[in-house]
């Protein structure tokens, strides 16, 4: 057992070594230094104070946008409205998603106007560079007029217009597809007598940390951005720790994008992201305004020179919606660089991505995520079957060698070195690898964590039902042994309560039983320490995983069941005859014998023997 523990630790260390080598061999693509210097120089030349982009000019959370005229939004995925104050896209609800499992619960609110709880919106405007005053370019507080369109739908864009009265007419055309992507086309017509230089920008402004932030270590919530192929994820607390940037006038971190990128905020299941046109250099800026507790993400593009009598047009996309893998993948295929990476795949992305891909396509065929997880488990077990086969064969051979090992122990006595040498010779002569039994465990560890990540972060598992009482595979089993799974007329402890640990559902109990039955393929170990560990392990796991997502527990039960069948068949095919029912009977018999061996009153000291008894 000591050798197997050492091998397990060594194999785990090697696994992390492989991950490290992967990152060294396949690092993120580096930016071209020459191109980066060129873009940085042009951006620095264009940096000027602007009310939309500095701390002193940030508007306070007022209800002004709520009082401004609005343009309705109606798509198959969203409803809401656009405020003509700043042309803010600040009112979006996701019609196919509800706050709770109950289909009558409120729709999920993604964006909200300033002055409301969790205010959060996107806005587009221009920053003055030369030839025009800062007051004569549109910003987040400019009152636009509706030039064309009545309701924003996938078939009918709307156009907002603003005349600054100084020779420039600005327009913003907003279009939307049938999913979650807005196309925002900003244009300026210079009717003046002199050339002007201005730069377009888009911003996402969030007032305070969202109330639904979960702050769970496995999940990223906060800033997410792509800079020429390099992904950055920054939590809200780390955004607050930015150094003060003199050019921005507040806590900020600026990156210059030479080719392609995007920037925005992500939550557990929802995301809002600014995406300039592919190949367009821009400045990606993340800011925090301590005085207002405001987080702001900006995509500020290169200066645009507009001669007298000329016009200019720039298009930026805004993703605002659910992080559906298929939709995001389609946007990536349409040109949004590495957009699928906006889903938090974690360190084991090389496992989580393909695992979800397989799960997604199985679900397309089956149409039920619970049965799809069971199907995925069969696929994963099939992939690792060759290694599992070798492992089970090795275990069967070791079982055959058990009598000889017992003889070695008797012969060696307390001489551990002699025992180890004898065991190694025995393994070598019979071509048995004692570490082979660790392979299935080592394979299960990264697969388990990767599947846990997939089930936890992907929206496709949110509120996904399986059968009967399991109506959300991303949540724990709602049944409880404390009320006999709903048969008794009282509730169960709150999930946040310490007593929730005792509130085991049907699936966690089945998990414990499946692990216990798997152990019964082999006789109970004779070593007292091993015996105790094996006896407690199924029930410890049952309580540990009791509050895990139902989908993960379902996977583990299915995995244990398949492993039991595989091991039983392979052991039988190699001459070993596992006596499952005999081992179960033996374990209960030993407990019965142990109870019988306990004296009726252990508090009484044994009676001293008299001289007469001794003589006998």
C-alpha positions in Angstrom: 0.0 0.0 0.0 2.9 2.4 0.8 4.4 1.8 -2.7 1.0 2.5 -4.3 0.6 5.7 -2.3 4.1 6.9 -3.4 3.2 6.0 -7.0 -0.1 7.9 -6.8 1.7 11.0 -5.5 4.3 10.7 -8.2 1.7 10.3 -10.9 -0.2 13.4 -9.7 3.0 15.5 -9.7 3.7 14.2 -13.2 0.2 15.2 -14.3 0.8 18.8 -13.2 4.2 18.6 -14.9 2.4 17.8 -18.2 0.1 20.7 -17.8 3.1 23.0 -17.2 4.9 21.7 -20.2 1.8 22.2 -22.3 1.7 26.0 -21.5 5.5 26.2 -22.2 5.2 24.5 -25.6 2.0 26.3 -26.6 2.2 29.9 -25.2 -0.3 32.6 -26.2 0.7 34.3 -29.4 2.8 37.4 -28.8 2.0 40.8 -30.2 4.3 42.3 -32.8 6.5 44.9 -31.0 6.7 47.2 -34.0 3.0 47.2 -34.6 2.3 47.7 -31.0 4.6 50.7 -30.7 3.0 52.2 -33.8 -0.5 51.9 -32.4 0.5 53.2 -29.0 2.1 56.3 -30.5 -1.1 57.1 -32.4 -3.3 56.5 -29.4 -1.1 58.7 -27.2 -1.3 61.5 -29.7 -5.1 61.2 -29.6 -5.4 61.2 -25.8 -7.4 64.2 -24.6 -9.7 64.8 -21.6 -13.3 63.9 -22.2 -16.3 63.8 -19.9 -17.2 60.3 -21.0 -13.8 58.9 -20.2 -12.5 60.6 -17.0 -13.5 60.4 -13.4 -14.4 64.0 -13.0 -17.0 63.7 -15.8 -18.7 60.5 -14.8 -22.4 61.1 -14.4 -23.9 60.2 -11.0 -26.5 57.5 -10.8 -29.7 59.5 -11.5 -33.1 58.6 -13.0 -32.5 60.9 -16.0 -32.2 58.0 -18.4 -35.5 56.6 -17.1 -37.3 59.9 -18.0 -35.8 60.2 -21.5 -37.7 58.9 -24.6 -37.2 55.2 -25.4 -37.1 53.0 -28.4 -38.5 49.5 -27.8 -36.5 46.3 -28.4 -38.3 43.1 -29.4 -36.4 40.0 -30.6 -36.8 36.2 -30.1 -34.3 36.4 -27.3 -34.7 39.8 -25.8 -37.1 42.6 -24.9 -36.4 46.0 -23.5 -35.6 49.4 -24.8 -32.9 52.0 -25.7 -32.8 55.3 -24.0 -32.3 58.4 -26.3 -30.2 59.8 -23.4 -26.8 58.9 -24.6 -28.2 56.3 -26.9 -27.8 53.9 -24.0 -28.6 50.3 -24.5 -29.7 50.0 -20.8 -32.9 47.9 -20.6 -32.5 44.2 -21.7 -34.4 41.2 -20.4 -33.7 37.7 -21.7 -37.1 36.2 -22.5 -36.0 32.5 -22.5 -34.4 32.6 -19.2 -36.0 32.9 -15.8 -34.6 33.8 -12.4 -35.8 30.5 -10.9 -36.7 27.1 -12.1 -40.4 28.1 -11.9 -41.5 29.1 -15.5 -43.6 31.9 -14.0 -40.7 33.6 -12.2 -39.4 36.9 -13.6 -37.3 37.1 -16.8 -33.5 37.5 -16.2 -32.6 41.2 -16.3 -29.2 41.8 -18.0 -29.0 45.6 -18.4 -30.6 48.3 -16.2 -30.8 52.1 -16.5 -28.8 54.4 -14.2 -30.6 55.0 -10.9 -32.0 51.4 -10.7 -30.4 48.6 -8.6 -27.5 47.0 -10.4 -27.4 49.8 -13.0 -25.5 48.5 -16.0 -25.6 49.8 -19.6 -23.6 50.2 -22.9 -23.2 53.5 -24.7 -21.4 54.8 -27.8 -20.0 58.2 -28.7 -17.1 60.3 -30.0 -14.2 62.0 -28.3 -12.9 65.3 -29.6 -9.3 65.5 -30.9 -8.8 68.6 -33.0 -11.1 71.0 -34.9 -14.1 70.5 -32.6 -14.9 71.3 -29.0 -15.5 68.4 -26.5 -19.0 69.8 -25.9 -19.8 69.4 -29.6 -19.4 65.6 -29.7 -22.0 63.1 -28.4 -21.3 61.3 -25.2 -23.2 59.2 -22.6 -25.5 62.1 -21.6 -26.3 63.5 -25.1 -30.0 63.5 -25.9 -30.5 62.0 -29.3 -33.5 62.1 -31.6 -35.0 59.1 -33.3 -34.5 59.6 -37.0 -35.8 56.4 -38.4 -37.4 53.2 -37.1 -39.9 52.6 -34.3 -39.0 49.3 -32.7 -35.6 47.6 -32.9 -36.1 44.0 -34.2 -33.9 41.7 -36.3 -35.7 43.0 -39.4 -35.9 46.7 -38.6 -32.9 48.7 -37.3 -33.2 52.1 -35.8 -31.2 55.3 -36.4 -30.5 58.0 -33.8 -29.3 61.5 -34.9 -27.8 64.5 -33.2 -26.9 67.9 -34.7 -24.3 69.7 -32.6 -25.2 73.0 -34.3 -21.6 73.6 -35.2 -21.4 72.0 -38.5 -21.4 68.3 -37.6 -24.3 65.8 -37.7 -23.8 62.5 -35.9 -25.9 59.4 -36.4 -25.9 56.0 -34.7 -27.6 53.1 -36.5 -28.4 50.1 -34.2 -29.2 46.7 -35.6 -29.7 43.4 -33.8 -29.8 39.7 -34.9 -32.1 37.0 -33.6 -29.7 36.1 -30.8 -27.6 38.5 -28.7 -25.5 40.6 -31.1 -26.0 44.3 -31.8 -24.3 46.1 -34.7 -23.7 49.7 -33.8 -22.7 51.9 -36.8 -21.5 55.4 -35.8 -21.3 58.0 -38.5 -20.5 61.7 -38.7 -21.2 64.2 -41.5 -19.0 67.3 -41.5 -21.0 70.1 -43.0 -18.5 72.7 -41.6 -15.7 74.5 -43.4 -12.7 72.9 -41.6 -11.4 69.4 -41.1 -12.0 67.7 -37.7 -10.4 64.8 -36.0 -12.5 62.7 -33.6 -12.3 59.1 -32.3 -15.2 56.7 -31.8 -15.6 54.7 -28.6 -18.0 52.3 -27.0 -18.2 51.8 -23.2 -19.9 49.5 -20.8 -20.6 51.0 -17.4 -21.5 49.0 -14.3 -22.5 50.7 -11.0 -21.0 48.6 -8.2 -20.4 44.9 -8.0 -23.5 43.1 -9.2 -25.7 41.7 -6.5 -25.8 38.2 -8.1 -22.0 37.8 -8.0 -21.3 34.4 -6.4 -17.6 34.8 -5.6 -16.9 31.1 -6.0 -13.3 30.1 -6.6 -14.1 27.9 -9.6 -15.9 30.7 -11.4 -14.6 33.9 -13.0 -16.8 37.0 -12.6 -15.6 40.4 -13.7 -13.6 41.8 -16.6 -12.9 39.6 -19.6 -11.0 40.7 -22.7 -9.1 39.4 -25.6 -6.0 41.3 -26.8 -4.6 40.0 -30.1 -5.2 36.4 -29.1 -4.3 36.8 -25.3 -7.1 36.3 -22.9 -7.3 38.3 -19.7 -9.7 37.7 -16.8 -9.7 40.2 -13.9 -12.0 39.9 -10.9 -13.8 43.0 -9.6 -11.5 43.2 -6.5 -8.4 43.3 -8.7 -9.9 46.0 -10.9 -10.2 48.2 -7.8 -6.5 47.6 -7.2 -5.4 49.2 -10.4 -2.8 52.0 -10.2 -4.1 55.5 -11.0 -3.4 56.3 -14.6 -2.6 60.0 -15.0 -3.9 60.0 -18.6 -7.3 58.5 -17.5 -7.5 60.3 -14.2 -8.5 57.2 -12.2 -7.6 53.6 -11.5 -7.1 52.1 -14.9 -5.3 49.6 -17.0 -4.9 50.2 -20.8 -3.9 47.8 -23.5 -3.4 48.7 -27.1 -4.9 46.1 -29.5 -3.1 46.0 -32.9 -5.5 43.7 -34.7 -8.4 42.0 -33.1 -9.9 41.9 -29.6 -12.9 42.6 -27.4 -13.6 43.7 -23.8 -16.5 43.5 -21.4 -17.9 42.0 -18.2 -18.9 38.5 -17.6 -21.0 36.8 -14.9 -21.9 33.2 -14.2 -24.2 32.8 -17.2 -24.4 36.3 -18.8 -22.0 38.6 -20.6 -21.7 42.0 -22.2 -18.9 42.7 -24.6 -17.7 45.4 -27.0 -16.2 44.0 -30.2 -14.6 46.5 -32.7 -14.3 45.4 -36.3 -11.7 42.7 -36.9 -8.4 44.2 -37.9 -9.2 47.6 -36.3 -6.6 48.8 -33.8 -8.2 50.2 -30.6 -7.4 50.9 -27.0 -8.8 48.4 -24.6 -9.3 50.2 -21.2 -10.6 48.9 -17.9 -11.3 51.5 -15.2 -12.6 51.8 -11.7 -14.0 55.1 -10.3 -13.7 54.9 -6.5 -15.7 58.1 -5.9 -18.7 56.6 -7.7 -18.0 52.8 -7.3 -18.3 52.5 -11.0 -16.6 49.9 -13.3 -16.1 50.8 -16.9 -14.8 49.0 -19.9 -14.0 50.9 -23.0 -13.0 50.3 -26.6 -11.6 53.6 -27.9 -10.7 53.5 -31.6 -8.1 55.3 -33.7 -8.7 59.0 -34.5 -10.8 59.6 -37.6 -10.1 62.7 -39.8 -13.2 64.1 -41.5 -12.6 66.8 -44.1 -15.1 69.5 -44.7 -18.0 68.2 -46.7 -17.0 64.6 -46.0 -18.3 61.9 -43.7 -16.9 58.9 -41.8 -18.4 55.6 -40.5 -17.3 53.1 -37.9 -19.0 49.9 -36.8 -18.7 48.2 -33.4 -20.5 45.1 -32.2 -22.1 44.6 -28.8 -22.7 41.2 -27.4 -25.3 41.3 -24.6 -26.9 38.0 -23.6 -26.5 34.5 -22.4 -23.2 32.6 -22.8 -24.7 29.9 -25.0 -21.8 27.9 -26.5 -23.4 27.4 -29.9 -24.3 31.1 -30.3 -20.8 32.2 -29.2 -19.1 29.6 -31.4 -21.1 30.9 -34.4 -20.0 34.5 -33.6 -16.4 33.3 -33.4 -16.8 31.6 -36.8 -18.1 34.9 -38.2 -14.9 36.7 -37.2 -14.9 37.4 -33.4 -11.4 36.3 -32.3 -11.4 33.4 -29.8 -14.9 34.3 -28.6 -15.6 30.8 -27.2 -12.8 31.5 -24.7 -15.2 34.0 -23.0 -16.7 31.0 -21.4 -14.7 30.2 -18.3 -13.2 26.8 -19.3 -10.5 27.0 -16.5 -7.0 25.6 -16.4 -8.1 22.2 -17.8 -9.5 23.9 -21.0 -7.9 21.2 -23.1 -10.3 18.7 -21.3 -13.3 20.9 -20.6 -13.8 22.1 -24.1 -13.9 18.7 -25.8 -15.9 17.2 -22.9 -18.6 19.9 -23.4 -18.4 19.5 -27.2 -19.2 15.8 -26.8 -22.0 16.5 -24.2 -23.5 19.1 -26.5 -23.7 16.9 -29.5 -25.0 13.9 -27.5 -27.8 16.2 -26.2 -28.7 17.2 -29.7 -29.5 13.6 -30.4 -31.1 12.7 -27.0 -32.7 16.0 -26.1 -32.2 15.6 -22.3 -29.1 16.7 -20.5 -29.4 14.0 -17.8 -29.4 11.1 -20.2 -26.7 13.0 -22.2 -24.5 13.0 -19.1 -25.0 9.2 -18.8 -24.2 8.9 -22.5 -21.1 11.0 -22.0 -20.0 8.8 -19.2 -20.1 5.8 -21.5 -18.0 7.6 -24.1 -15.4 8.6 -21.5 -15.2 5.1 -20.1 -14.8 3.7 -23.7 -11.9 6.1 -24.3 -10.0 5.0 -21.2 -11.0 1.3 -21.5 -7.6 0.1 -22.7 -5.9 1.5 -19.7 -8.7 0.4 -17.4 -8.4 -3.1 -18.9 -4.7 -3.3 -18.0 -5.4 -2.0 -14.6 -8.1 -4.6 -13.8 -6.0 -7.4 -15.3 -3.2 -6.3 -12.9 -5.6 -6.2 -10.0 -6.9 -9.7 -10.9 -3.3 -11.0 -10.9 -2.5 -9.4 -7.6 -5.5 -11.1 -6.1 -4.2 -14.4 -7.3 -0.9 -13.6 -5.6 -2.6 -12.8 -2.3 -1.8 -16.2 -0.7 1.9 -15.9 -1.6 2.0 -12.3 -0.3 0.5 -13.6 3.1 3.3 -16.2 3.2 5.9 -13.5 2.6 4.5 -11.4 5.5 4.7 -14.3 7.8 8.2 -15.2 6.7 9.5 -11.6 6.9 7.9 -10.8 10.3 8.9 -7.3 11.3 11.7 -7.0 8.7 10.0 -4.5 6.3 13.0 -4.3 4.0 12.9 -8.1 3.4 9.2 -7.9 2.9 9.5 -5.1 0.3 12.3 -7.0 -1.6 10.2 -10.2 -1.6 7.1 -8.4 -2.9 9.0 -6.7 -5.6 10.5 -10.0 -6.7 7.1 -11.6 -6.6 5.7 -8.8 -8.8 8.6 -9.0 -11.3 8.4 -12.8 -11.6 4.7 -12.7 -12.3 4.8 -9.5 -14.5 2.5 -7.5 -12.3 2.6 -3.8 -11.9 1.2 -2.8 -8.5 0.8 0.8 -9.6 -1.5 -0.1 -12.4 -4.5 0.0 -10.0 -3.9 3.7 -9.6 -4.4 4.5 -13.3 -8.2 4.6 -13.2 -8.1 6.9 -10.2 -5.5 9.2 -11.8 -7.6 9.4 -15.0 -10.8 10.1 -13.0 -9.3 13.1 -11.1 -8.9 15.5 -14.1 -12.0 14.2 -15.8 -14.0 14.7 -12.6 -12.8 18.3 -12.1 -13.3 19.1 -15.8 -16.8 17.7 -15.9 -17.5 19.6 -12.6 -16.3 22.8 -14.3 -18.5 22.1 -17.4 -21.6 21.4 -15.3 -21.0 24.5 -13.1 -20.2 27.2 -15.7 -22.1 26.3 -18.9 -25.6 27.7 -19.2 -26.8 24.7 -21.1 -27.0 22.8 -17.7 -28.8 25.7 -15.9 -32.4 24.7 -15.0 -31.9 21.6 -17.2 -34.3 18.8 -16.0 -33.6 15.1 -16.0 -36.4 12.9 -14.6 -39.0 13.3 -11.8 -37.7 15.4 -9.0 -34.4 16.4 -10.7 -35.5 19.7 -12.4 -32.1 21.4 -12.4 -28.9 19.5 -13.1 -26.8 22.4 -12.1 -28.2 22.4 -8.6 -28.0 19.8 -5.8 -30.6 17.0 -5.5 -33.7 18.8 -3.9 -34.9 15.6 -2.2 -34.0 14.9 1.4 -33.8 11.9 3.7 -34.9 14.2 6.6 -38.5 14.3 5.4 -38.3 10.8 3.7 -38.0 12.4 0.3 -41.2 14.5 0.6 -43.4 11.9 2.3 -43.3 13.7 5.6 -45.0 17.2 5.8 -42.0 19.3 6.9 -39.3 21.2 5.1 -35.6 20.7 5.0 -32.7 22.8 6.2 -31.7 25.8 4.2 -28.7 25.1 1.9 -26.7 27.7 3.7 -27.3 25.9 7.1 -24.7 23.5 8.6 -27.5 21.0 8.9 -27.8 20.9 5.1 -24.9 18.4 5.3 -27.3 15.8 6.7 -30.0 16.6 4.2 -29.0 13.9 1.7 -31.0 13.4 -1.4 -31.6 10.2 -3.4 -28.7 10.7 -5.8 -26.0 11.2 -3.1 -27.3 8.1 -1.3 -27.2 6.1 -4.5 -23.6 7.4 -5.0 -22.6 6.0 -1.6 -24.2 2.7 -2.3 -22.5 2.4 -5.8 -19.1 3.0 -4.2 -19.8 0.5 -1.5 -20.8 -2.2 -3.9 -17.7 -1.5 -6.1 -15.6 -2.2 -3.0 -17.3 -5.6 -2.5 -15.7 -6.9 -5.7 -12.7 -7.7 -3.4 -12.5 -9.2 0.1 -12.1 -6.8 3.0 -8.4 -5.9 3.5 -6.7 -7.6 6.4 -4.7 -4.5 7.3 -6.7 -2.6 10.0 -5.9 0.9 8.6 -6.8 -0.1 5.1 -9.9 -1.8 6.4 -11.1 1.4 8.2 -10.4 3.7 5.2 -12.3 1.4 2.8 -15.2 1.1 5.2 -15.6 4.8 5.6 -14.8 6.0 2.1 -18.2 5.5 0.3 -20.1 7.3 3.1 -17.6 10.1 3.3 -17.9 10.7 -0.4 -21.7 10.5 -0.1 -21.7 13.4 2.4 -19.0 15.3 0.5 -20.8 15.3 -2.8 -24.3 15.6 -1.3 -24.5 19.3 -2.1 -22.8 19.1 -5.5 -24.7 19.6 -8.7 -27.0 16.7 -9.5 -25.4 16.4 -13.0 -22.0 15.7 -11.4 -23.4 13.2 -8.9 -25.3 11.5 -11.8 -22.0 11.1 -13.7 -20.3 9.6 -10.7 -23.0 7.1 -10.1 -23.0 6.1 -13.7 -19.2 5.9 -13.7 -19.2 3.6 -10.6 -21.8 1.3 -12.1 -19.9 1.0 -15.4 -16.6 0.4 -13.5 -18.3 -2.3 -11.4 -19.5 -4.2 -14.5 -16.1 -3.7 -16.3 -14.1 -4.9 -13.4 -16.4 -7.9 -12.7 -16.3 -9.1 -16.3 -12.5 -8.6 -16.7 -11.7 -10.3 -13.4 -13.9 -13.3 -14.3 -12.3 -13.6 -17.7 -8.8 -14.0 -16.0 -9.8 -16.7 -13.6 -10.7 -14.5 -10.6 -14.1 -15.1 -9.3 -15.2 -12.1 -7.2 -17.8 -13.1 -4.7 -19.8 -9.9 -4.3 -22.6 -11.3 -2.2 -20.1 -13.3 -0.1 -18.0 -10.2 0.6 -21.2 -8.3 1.6 -22.3 -11.1 3.9 -18.8 -11.3 5.4 -18.7 -7.6 6.2 -22.0 -7.8 8.0 -20.9 -11.0 9.8 -17.7 -9.4 11.0 -19.7 -6.5 12.5 -22.0 -9.0 14.2 -19.0 -10.9 15.6 -17.4 -7.7 16.7 -20.5 -6.7 18.7 -20.7 -10.2 20.2 -17.1 -10.0 21.4 -17.8 -6.8 23.4 -18.4 -7.6 27.2 -21.9 -6.8 28.4 -20.5 -4.3 30.9 -17.2 -2.8 29.9 -17.1 -0.5 32.9 -16.5 -3.4 35.4 -13.0 -4.4 36.0 -12.2 -8.1 35.5 -12.5 -10.1 38.7 -9.2 -11.0 40.2 -8.4 -14.7 40.3 -8.2 -16.4 43.7 -5.2 -18.6 44.7 -7.6 -21.5 44.3 -8.4 -20.5 40.7 -4.7 -20.1 40.0 -4.0 -23.5 41.3 -6.5 -25.0 38.9 
